[in-house]
Amino acid sequence: MKYLYGLALATMLFSSCSENLMDRVNRKETSKTADKVAAKFQLTDAEVATAYSTVNGAYAWYVSSYTEQLFGTGNNQMMKAELRNPSETASATTFNNEWNSTYLNLHNIYQMIEKCSEGGINASQSDLLGMAQILNAINWGVLTDLHGDVPFTECFTGNPAPKIDTQESIYTAILKMLDDAQTNLANGGSNAGEQDLFFGGDTEKWSAFGHAVKARYLLHTYGRNKSVLSEVVKEAQAAIDGGFTGCYLKVFNGVTADNAWSAYQWSRYYIGSNKTVDDLMLEREDPREPLYNYDGLGTGEDIIGEPGNADQATLVQALNEPAWLENGAANLVIMSESELYFILAEAQAILGQDATAAFEKAVSSNVKEYFAIAGEEIEDADVEDYIEGLADLFAADPLKEIRIQKYLAQTRGEVIETYNDMRRIIYTDGKYPVEMKNPNNTSSVGNRWPLRLPYGDSDVVSNPNVTAAFGSGNEAGMYVFTENVWWAGGTR
């Protein structure tokens, strides 16, 4: 018998939102009671919402099919994603829940920042302010990375129809948030305490996390600013020097609440292993392969999803799945240690520097995490043997193998960053090193692999600015197949 769902989690994952929700978010309806709630109590909610809804919700589930890190099956939503059904991919309703929940979370974070700023009820709590600014950067980052230009500067100001801001301007603001966070965290304070589920109120760990996040977002902009790599290396090294070992949300006990991925799988069985990943692992004799291509159903059959296979996409509870989905207590990844080292390794490789140490640390960290999350063990010697077996591939083309290994590593919960990597690298290099094999990525009418995600329905129907950007008639939402986001070479 699978673990029981907590009421709050079930509500967070599967509830629908009304069309006027964003109108309510954009009004300043802060009650006297909310005004008096200390910011530290809002921190917990901001972290949980970031982990469950923004980073590991439907955004990630759909994207995992687009990146071919997982296979969409189950004869419903993920089947449509796997078959690249344009009415599903381009619909304003597809990501409406995540669009709404992310803006609701940003509203909560906005209130935290106001309370911790000059004149607020928690004005002296600069540690909380720094934490809120980093969470702010992450949530805005996910929104703009996935949707491109989005309402930003006029949100939460009382304007029921905030204008759409450019991704370029939002990125400028994100990087400033992260710099401001470092200043505030350096001012000290110990106000978060146990309300901080990520780092227990440790400002040094938050500072290291902030540097890691900044390295991530700087790398996203490489196509627009080729001189940014030295700063990427600087920020990544600052995170390492600060002791960054990853940012995760620990699931409370695996009994009253499950992590988002396991909860989704156990309720719908829409996720299967994908042959694109498995082939790469088999080619490298990767010790993670049996954990990725796992017979979780106990059928004794080795059925793995072939990208775009329509028959397999309609199956229910038939395909192999990653073993970590069977662990409801597995933590949720916000940013892993391995991602940081892959970022450093990639920047070093492009700059012509020796990326060997960063590459080996990235691979080692992820292999050990794969096993730990799946409840298995692996000897250090076996990890070292695997890395040694990659030596020829790495020597032949360091940058290519760094990117392939990052693709394999991020299959476990970091697929949004892989989606970002794909679009960024296609823009800078013309080709991503992992070939996408889903035949449905193109059709007789053109590209069907989404270059971005559509806006949420709540704003499409209520905000004229978003309505106009979304389009109407037969063209409604179809821009997702033709227009890149700014850092991938687009204009919106």
Disulfide bonds with the S-S distance in Angstrom:
none
